[in-house]
Amino acid sequence: MAQEAFEDIVETFEFLEDWEDRYRHVIDMGKAMDPLDDALKVPATKVDGCASQVWLHPKVEQGVFTFDGDSDAMIVRGLIAVLKGLYSGLAVADVAKVDAALELGRLGLNEHLSAQRSNGVRAMVERIRTVAATA
């Protein structure tokens, strides 16, 4: 059920041979994202449960879910970019159907993120699912 953008990330990860290269790629993905406007970095968009500062600004237009995000940590910005690849562009009804743990597991993230980062990813996924469910 993964988006084409996420499949591209999976293919890139398969091409990169070691985790350090993959880690750098995730960071580069975060660097390539446009920063979230400071006016959107408010308590309503802040994600609790993350070790870093994280903001997600979801949007639903014509039944399609997208979001922008930002973090004060480069690896987390990259993880936001990965989640954008997984979720942005889906029909709102399909967001809940995504098995994020399974899809992210295809990247090997489970074995290479600290417990705090893993908890943060889960918190971001939960926020995405909650927003989509109430849209």
Helices and strands as residue ranges (DSSP letters): H 4-15, H 19-32, G 38-40, E 54-61, E 64-71, H 74-87, E 90-91, H 92-95, H 100-105, H 109-112, H 115-133
